[in-house]
Amino acid sequence: MGDRGASRIRQIPNSPRHLLAVLPVAAVLIAIALAFHNIWSLVAASPVLLLWAIAPLVAIWLDSPPRREEGPLTAEDTHFLQQQALHIWRYFHDFGDETNHWLIPDNVEEQNTLQIRKLSPTNLGMLFNARQAAYEFGFTTLPEFAQATLGTLATYDRLEKQRGHIYNWYNIETLCPIPPHIVSAVDSGNLAASLYTLRTGALDLLKRPILAPETFTGLKQTQQPPVKTTITLTSAETPSSAIRSHLRSIAQQTKPAAAPPPNQNQDSKQWFANEISNRLSALSNFAEHYTPWLLPRFESLFNPPQLDGSEHKAIPTLLDAAEYVTELESKLTGTSRDLPKDSTLATSAAELLALLPATRQRLEQLKSDVTKIAAEAERHADAMEYGFLLVEARQLLSIGYDGITHELYSSCYDLLASEARIASFIAVAKGDIPQQSWFRLDRSHVLVNGRAALLSWTGTMFEYMMPSLWMRTFPDTLIARSLESAVRIQKDHVRNIPWGISESGFSKKILRGDTAIRPGAFQS
C-alpha cells in the first residue's frame, strides 16, 4: 500500500518493544541475586530467566521478513503477462477518458459496446492504479498519466461526499449519487488504499529518471510475435546512448496505422499491433518535447570534446530535469561560441538551444502536475473518516452508512479473508478505530481436499486476493497459505474451463439491458 500506511502503523502507541530491551538486564540481575540467596532457586528459575535473556533475539527473528525462494519468470510467461496487461489496459484507456469525466464505467457489454455508466469507489481506485501500472509497462507516457489522473481528481472534487467518503454509486453522466446513498466501508477502504498507492507512486515518479531504456525494451518484447530486442544496456553503454539507439530504431520503422473511427470495431490482433506501434511513437514524441537532448540528431554534441560530462550520460529525474536543462543551456551556449559558425555542430547546437526554453517550461509543469497528484491523493485519502462506521458493540466496521437517514447498519464485516481487511487495516493505521478491531476479524478456517483456507463469505477470488493488491503478504503466514489454497481449490473445482470464480455478470437483464451481478462460488 506504500509507506504512508506503514509509517502510521509504526506510530501506534502501547508497543511492548521498549520492555524487551530491559529483559536481559533484569534476567542477569535476578540470576545474581538468586545465586547469592539460594543456588537451588537459581536452578529452578533458570528456564524462565533464559527465556527473558533471549527474548530480544526471538523478537528480532519473528520480525524479520520470511525468506521466499522464487525464481524469475520465464521469457514465455513474461511475454504472456505483458500481452494480458495491455489487453486489460485497453478497457481503462478506451472508457476512462474525458467523455466519461475521466471516470470508469462499472462495466461495458460487448454487444453494441453498451456502457453501464455507473461509478463505484472500488472501480475508481482500480482506474487510478491501472494508470500507474500502464506507465510502468510503457502503455502511457508521463504527461498522459498526469493529464488523465488530474482530470479524475478534479471530477472527484465535484462528487457529493459524506465525511470524506463518496457514496457507493454515481451516475457518470450527471455525477449525482444513485439512491440509496450508501457509504460502503469496504469500497471506501479499497479507494483509500488506491489513493495512498497513487500518492506513493507519484512521489516515486519524481525521483526516477524521466525516461528509461527499459520502457522501450518492454514494449518491444510485448509485440506479437515476440521481437527479440537487440538493443540492451551493456556495462559500457550509458542510459542516454541506449535511449538514442531505441529512438533511432523507432524512426526507421514504418508509421503506425491511423486509428479507426470511435465506433468501428477492430480485430483484437490488429488493435494490439497498432497500439504497440502507437506507444513507441508516443515515447518518441515524449523525447521530442521533454528530452530533446536525447534525440539522435544531437548525439554528436555530447561526444568529446563538446559536452563530455558524466551528467550528460545519465537521465535526470523529474525533480531535477528543469534544473538540468538550465545547466545544459548554459554549457551549450558557451560551447557553441567555440564552434565554427558554418559547421554541422554549430547548427545542431543552435537548434537544440532553441528547443530548451520550451522544454524547461514543460518539465516544470509536469513536475508540478505529478506533485499535485501526490498531494491531492493524500488529501482525499486522509479526509475519509472511519470512526462513524464502527459498530461499538462489536468493535467492527459496519457494512455501510445511509447518507439520507444517517443510519449505521448493524451488520458488520467480520471475516479476515475478505475485502474488509484493507478497510480495517487503514482505519486502524489512521487511528480512527481501535487496534482490537483488526483482531476481531474472524480467522475460522476449513480443510478442502486437504488444503487449509480461511473462510470467506462466498468463496470468491476477489474476497481473498483483492487486498493483496495493496497489502504485503508474507510467505508461510495464515493469509498467504489461504491465498494459495483459494487458487488451488478453485483450479481443482473445474476441468478444462476457465477458473477463478468471482462476482460477475450473469444472464439476467435489468433496466436498460444492464447485466445483473451476483457472487458465483461453490460450497465445500
N, C-alpha and C positions, 0 to 999 in steps of 0.2 A: 504494500500500500504506500510505501515511501517512508521518508524519515520523519514526517510530521507526526503520524500516529505513534511511531516507535518512541519518539522523544517524549511524547506525553505519557506513554506507559511508564517510562523510566522515572517520571516525576510523581508517580503515585506514592503517597505517603505511607507510613507504618511498615516500611520494609524491615525485615529482621536481619538484613545483611550486616549492619553495624555490630550486632551481637556476635556474629561468627568470629570477628577479629579477636574478641576477648576470651573466647572459649579455650584456646590452647594455653593462654596465660593462667586462666582460672584452674585448668586441669593440673598444671605444674605446681601451682601454689597449694592446691588441696592435697596433691600427692606428697609434697614435702611435709605438710602438717600431719598427715596420717602416718607418715614414716616415723616421725618423732613421737607421735602419740601411741600408735598401736600398729605394728607391722602387718598384723593379720587383717586389720581393717583396710589397709592399703591393697592387700591381695584381693579382698572381696570387692573393693571399689574399682580396681584396675580396668575391667572391661568398659565400664562407663566412662572413666577418665580417658581411656584410649580413644573412645568414640568422640569425646569432646576435642581431643587433641587433633584428630584428623578431620574434624568437621569442615574447616575451610577448604581443604583439598577435595573433599567429597562434593562440596557445593560448586567448586570450580569445574569439576568433572561433569556434574549434572548440567551446568550452564553452558558447557561447550557444545557447539553445533555438532550433531551426529555426522559421521562421515558416510558419504554415499559414493559407491563406485559406479560411475556412469561413463560409458564411452561416448564419443561424438556420434552424431547421426551419420548414416551412410550418405553418399552423394545422391543416391536414388531417393532416399527418404527426404533429404533436404530439398531436392528438386520438386518432389510431390507436394510438400508442405508449402513451399513458396508459391506454387501454382494455386493451391487451395486458398492461400491468403489473398491472392489477387482477385479470385472469384468472389470471396467474401467481401472484400473491399468494394467491389462493384456495386453492391447494394447501398452501402453508405455513401459512395460517391454519386451515384445516379439519383438518389432520393433525398439526400441530406443537404440540398443546395438552397439557394436563395428563394426558389419558387415555393419552398416549404418553410420559409422563415429560418433557414439553416437548422431546422429540426428534422427528426427522422420519423416517418410513419410507423405505426405499430406493425403492419405487415402489408405486403403487396401480393396480390393474386396474379399468377401467370396469365390467366385468361383475361385478355383485354388490359393487362397491366393495371388492374384496379388497385388504387392506393387507399388503404384504410387510414385516413388522416387523423389518427389519434396519437397522442404523445403520452408516454408513461415515464416516471423518473428513471427506471432501470434502463429503458431504451435510450434515454438522453445520455446517461452515463456511458453506455456502450458506444454511442456516437463520439463522445469526447476521446475515449481511449482507442477507438478504432482509427481515428485520425493520427493519434500518436504512433500506433503500430504501423500505419501506412507510411508515415515519414521514415520510420526505421527501415522499411523494406525498399524505400525509394519510389513508392507509389504516388507520393505527393511531395512537392517542394516546400521549403520552409515558408516562403511568402503565401503559398496556397493554404498551408496549415494555419497560419496566423489569421488570414482573412476569414476563413470558414469558422474557426474557433471563436474569434471575436464577434462574428455575426451571431453565432449561437448564444454567446454570453450576453450580448445586447438584447436578444429576444428573451432570454431567461429573466432579465431585469423586468420585463414587461408582464411576466406571468404573476397572477394573484398568488399570494403565499399565506401560510399560516405558521407563525413563529419560525420563519426561516425555511419552512418546508413547502414545496409545491404539492399540489393535490395529485391524486393518482392518475387522472386522465384529463387531457386538454384537447380541445378542437384546434388542430394545427392551423386551420384557415382563419379562425376568429381569435385564437389564443385565449379563449374563455374556458374555464374549467367545466367538465362534463359532470352533471349530477350522477350519483351523490358525491358531494365534495368531501372526499375521504383523504386523510393523510395516512399513508401506509408506512408503518415503521420500517418494514423490511425493504421496500422500494427506496425509501429515503436513505437507508443505510447503503444500498448499492450506489446511489447517486453521490453520496458523500465520499465514499471510497474512490469513486471515479474522479471526483473533483480534487481530492488530495493527490491522487496519482497524476492528474493533469498539472497541478501545481509543481510537484516534484520534478516531473518530466520537463516542464517549461524552464525551470531553473537550471536543469542539467543541460538543456539546449544552449543556454547562454555560455556555458563553459566548454562547449565542444567545438571542434573545427566546423566552420560553416559549410564545408564541402569535403567529402571523403572519397577516396578511390573505391572503398568497399561498396559504396552505393551503386556505382556503375557496374562493378563486378557482379553484385547480387542480382541486378535487373537482367543482365545478360544471361546469367545462369537460369533465370526463370523462363526464358524463351522456350517455345516449342518448335522443333525438337530441341533438346538441350544443346546449347552452344558452348563449346569449350573456350573459355576466355584465356587468351594468350597473354594478356597484359596483367602481370602480377607484380606486386611490390616486393622487389628483392632488397637485400640488405644495403645495396649500393644505390638504390633508387629512392628518391625523395617523394613525399606525397604530391608535391606540386608537379613534378615531372610525370608521375603516374596519371594524374588528372589530365594533363595536356595530351598524353597518349590516348586516353579514353575520348576526349573531345575531338581529337583528330580522326579517330576511327568512326565516330558518330557522323562527322561532316562528310565522310566518304560514303556513307550508306545512302540509300535512296530515301526520299522524303516519305513520311508516313501518309497513309491514305486519309483522305478527308473524312471527317466524322459524318455519319449518316444523319438525316433529319431526326429530331427527337422521337417521333412516333414510329420510326422504321425499325423493325426488329433486325438484329444482326445475328449471324451464326456465331455461336459461342467461341469457336476456334478463331474465326476471323476477328472478332472483337478482341480476343486475347492477344493476338499478334499485333493488331493496330495499337492496343493500349501500351504494350511494352515499347513499341517504336515511339509512341507519343511521349512516354515517360522519359525516354532517353533524350528526346528533343527538348523536353521541359528542363532537364538538367543542363543541357547546352544553353538554353535560353537564360537559366539562372546564372550561369557563369558569365554570360554576356553583360548582364545587368548588375550583378553583385560581386563578381570576382573577375573583372576583365583582365587583370594582370596574369591570370592563369590561361588565357586563350593562347593557342599555339602560335598565332601570328606575332605575339610579343615575346616568345621564348628567347629570342636572340638577345633581348635587353638584359636578361638575367644570367647571361654567360659572362665569364671573366673577360675583360676587367670592368664591365659596366656595373651591374648590381650583383655582387657575388657574396652577400652576407648570408649567414645561416637563417636569418629571419625570413628570407625570401624563399627558402626551400620548404618551410613548414606552412601549414594553413592556419591563419589566425582564428581565434574563437569569435563568436558573435559579440562577446563583451568587448573585445579588443580590435575588432575589424575596422571600425571607423578610424580609430587612432592609427592603425597600421596604414590605412590609405593616406592619412595626413603625412606620415613619415615617408611613405613611398613617393608621394607627390614632391616633397622637399628634396629627397635624394635624386629623383629623376630630373628635377629642374636643374640641379647642379651638374648632373652627368651630361645632360643634353647640351650644355654650354660648350663642352669639350669635344662634341661630335661634329664632324664636317657637315655643314648645312645641307649639302645635296646628297648625303648618304642615306642608305635604307634605314640605318639605325636611328638617324635623326628624325626621319619621317614617322617611324614606329613610336619613338618617344613622344613626339608631338601629338600623335593620335591617342596614345594612352593617357597623356596628361589631360587631354580634352575630355576624356571619359570619367576621370577620377572625382571631380566635384559632385556630379550627379550620383555616382556610386556611393560616395560617403553619405549623402542625404538618404539614400535608400537603406543603407546599412544602419544608420541611426534610427530610422523609422522602424525597421524590422526589429532592432533590439528593444525599442520602446514597446512595440506590439507584444513581443514574447514576454517582456517583463510585466506588462499589463495583464496578460493571460494568467501568469502565476499569481498575481495579486488578487484578481477577480475570482479565480478558482478557490483560493484560500478564504476570501471573504464570504463567498456563498456557502462553503462547507462549514465554516465556523458559525454562520448565522443559524444553522439548524439546531434547535433546542430539542433535547430528548427527555428532560425531566417530566414534562407533562404527559409523556407517553408511557410512563412507568405505572404499572398496577402495584400499588404499595403492598397490598396483602400478599402478593405472590413474589414480589421483587423481580418481576419480569416485564419486558416490553409488551404492551398491548398490540393486537393486530392492527389497530387503527383508531383514528380520531375523526369524528364527524365535525367538519368545519362550520356547518349550519346550526346544528343543535348543541354543539360543544360537548358532545357526549364521548367519553372514552370507553371503547368496547372492553368488556370484561374478559373476553378470550385473549389468550397470550401465545406468543411464540415461545415454545418451551423445549425445543429439541436442538441439540448441538449440531446434528447432521442436517442442516437446513441453511437457507439464506440468512436466517436470523442471526447467525453468529457474527457476521460482519457488522450488522447494525448494533448488536450488543457490544462488540469489541470497540467500536468507535465511540459509542455513548459512554462507556467506562473510561476510555482514554481521554475524552473531553472533560471528564469529571461531572457529567450530567446525571449519572445514576451510580449507585454503589457498586463496588467491586464484586460483592457476593452475587450480583445478578448474573455474572458470567458463569459462576459455579452452579447456579440454579438451572442452567440449560441441561436437559436430561441426556444422560450418556448411556442409556439402555442399548444393548446390542443383542443380535441374534446370530445363529450359525446357519448359513445357507450353503449346502453342498460342501461343508467343511470349512467355509470361509466366514470369519467373524466380520460383522458390519454393524455400525451404529444404525439405529432406527431413524428413518425419516418419515414424513407424513404420507407421501405417496410413492416412495421408492424411485423417484425420477432423477435423472442425471444432473439437472441443474441445481437441485437441492444440495447434492453432495459437492459438486465441482465449482459452482459459481463463486463462492467466497475465496477459493484458491486463486482466482484471477488477481486478487489484491493482497491476500494474506499469505505469509510464508507458511509452508507446510514442511515440517521436518520429518525425515525418514524414521521408520520404526516407532512412530507415535500412534496413538489411538486414531487420530484423524487420518493420518497417512495410510494406515492399514485399511481403514474404511473406504477411502477413495479408491485404493487398488481393488478392494473386494467388490465395490459397486461396479467397477468397469468389468471385472471378470464375470461377475454374476449376470450382468446384462448380456455380455457376449455369449455366455453359455445358454442363455434363455432362448436364443434364436438360432436358426440354422439357415445359412446361405441367404440371409436377407440383411439389410442394414440394421445395425444395432445402435442402441443409445436412446432409450425411451425418456421423453421429457414432455412437458406441457406443450401442446401444439394444436394446430388447426385440425378439424375433422369434418366429415361430410354432413354438416348441418348448416344451413344458411339462416342468417338472421337479417336484421334490417339492412336494406341497400345491397343485399347479396353478400354481406360480410360473412366470413367463415368463423364459426364459433370455436372457442378454445376450451380445452379441459385437460387435466392430467391424464396421461396414458401410461400406466405402470402395471406391475404384477405383484401378486401377494405370494410370499413364501410359505 
